[in-house]
Amino acid sequence: MMFTTLQQLCDRTDSQSGAGVLLAVSLTLQETDGVFEPSLGGDLSDHLNSVITDAYAAAGELPRISVCLQQHPALCQLEQEVMQHLTQVKKEAEHLRAGLNRYSHLWESDKMTAMEEFLTYGRQLGPEELEADVTPPTIKDYRREMEVLHTLSTEVTHLDDVITLNSWLQVDLRPFRESLLSIIYDWKHLYTEQLLTSLTDSLQQVRHRGNDDDDEEAAAAVSSPLRFPLTETVVLLESAGVTLPEHLSAQLQEVMSL
């Protein structure tokens, strides 16, 4: 019975056996990193060890089983193989998590600091840049940043729901994916809010000018480094899936009719 139990456990954790999923964990995104739940370092190891311990305990209740059962060479070999399989799958899981760290800048960067840099320099400063020329962002800078976020959102959306490692450990990526998409949305919201503010300011200025200028959009664009042409701003917001508030839509229609 003891040999059968360990042999089955060894076979089920063999990446070549194709026996199917034995255990499942989820990858979640916490403040500083992706985290497996239950943890691979403790909970998963403890679970497999408890299965082995329970099997020995059950076998030890039979009088004919020797007290030296756990020192039996064949059983020791099987137990070692199970632990080797566990070590291998933990390495694969860590490799998976490390690969997803390509998105770590999204959750590690301070959003307010990054936005302050963008509004001052038109971009985020590199780690080696202590200072740079003050260059407020243009509409092209906004478009660039939002296109990057759109690309990242598309990539993350297409992450697999679940991945099976070494044929027996199933990793559910959905909690990680949903948290990361929420963070990307928050980044996009920072840019769209700034554009909405620019649009509001530009509309107010054009309305005040009335028919005094032939080119309202040009006037609005040059009046402030953070105000942009109306049409380009609206198109960029719409491409980001932003629906203009009713009061802005009404003001825009009014301006276009001037």
Residue pairs with C-beta under 8 A, 6 or more apart in sequence:
1 55
1 58
1 59
2 55
2 56
2 59
2 65
2 69
2 75
3 74
3 75
3 78
5 51
5 55
6 52
6 55
6 75
6 78
6 79
6 82
7 78
9 48
9 51
9 52
9 78
9 82
10 78
10 81
10 82
10 85
11 17
11 19
12 19
12 20
12 22
12 168
13 22
13 48
13 82
13 85
13 86
13 89
13 166
13 168
14 81
14 85
14 167
14 168
15 85
15 88
15 89
15 166
15 167
15 168
16 167
17 167
17 168
18 167
19 167
19 168
20 167
20 168
21 164
21 168
21 169
21 170
22 168
22 169
23 44
23 47
23 168
23 169
23 170
24 169
24 170
24 171
24 172
25 36
25 37
25 38
25 40
25 44
25 93
25 169
25 170
25 171
25 172
26 36
26 37
26 171
26 172
26 174
26 175
26 176
27 34
27 35
27 36
27 37
27 96
27 97
27 100
27 171
27 172
27 173
27 175
27 176
28 34
28 35
28 36
28 37
28 175
28 176
28 179
29 35
29 107
29 175
29 176
29 179
29 180
29 183
31 107
32 107
32 108
33 97
33 101
33 104
34 97
34 100
34 101
34 176
36 93
36 97
36 171
38 44
38 47
40 89
40 90
40 93
40 94
41 90
44 86
44 90
44 169
45 86
48 82
48 83
48 86
52 79
52 82
56 69
56 70
59 65
59 69
60 67
60 69
69 75
70 76
85 166
85 168
88 166
89 165
89 166
89 168
89 169
92 165
92 166
92 169
93 165
93 169
93 171
96 163
96 165
96 171
100 176
103 152
103 156
103 180
106 152
106 180
106 183
106 184
106 187
107 180
107 183
109 124
111 186
111 187
111 190
114 124
115 190
115 194
117 123
117 124
117 125
118 124
118 137
118 141
118 145
119 136
119 137
119 194
119 226
120 134
120 135
120 136
121 132
121 133
121 134
121 135
122 135
122 136
122 137
122 138
122 141
123 137
123 141
125 132
136 225
136 226
137 226
138 228
139 228
139 229
139 232
139 233
139 236
142 191
142 194
142 195
142 228
142 236
143 236
145 191
146 188
146 191
146 192
146 236
146 239
146 240
149 184
149 187
149 188
149 191
150 188
150 240
152 184
153 181
153 184
153 185
153 188
156 177
156 180
156 181
156 184
157 177
157 181
159 173
159 176
159 177
160 173
161 172
161 173
161 174
162 170
162 171
162 172
162 173
162 174
163 170
163 171
163 173
164 170
164 171
165 171
188 240
191 240
192 237
192 240
192 242
194 226
195 228
195 233
195 236
195 237
195 242
196 237
196 242
196 244
196 245
196 248
197 226
198 226
198 227
198 228
198 233
199 228
199 230
199 233
199 234
199 237
199 244
199 248
200 248
201 220
201 224
201 226
201 227
202 220
202 221
202 223
202 227
202 228
202 229
202 230
202 233
203 220
203 230
203 248
203 251
203 252
203 255
204 251
205 219
205 220
205 223
205 227
206 216
206 217
206 219
206 220
206 230
206 255
206 258
207 251
207 254
207 255
207 258
209 216
209 219
210 258
211 258
213 219
216 230
216 255
216 258
217 229
217 230
217 231
218 229
220 227
220 228
220 229
220 230
221 227
221 228
221 229
230 252
230 255
234 244
234 252
237 244
244 252
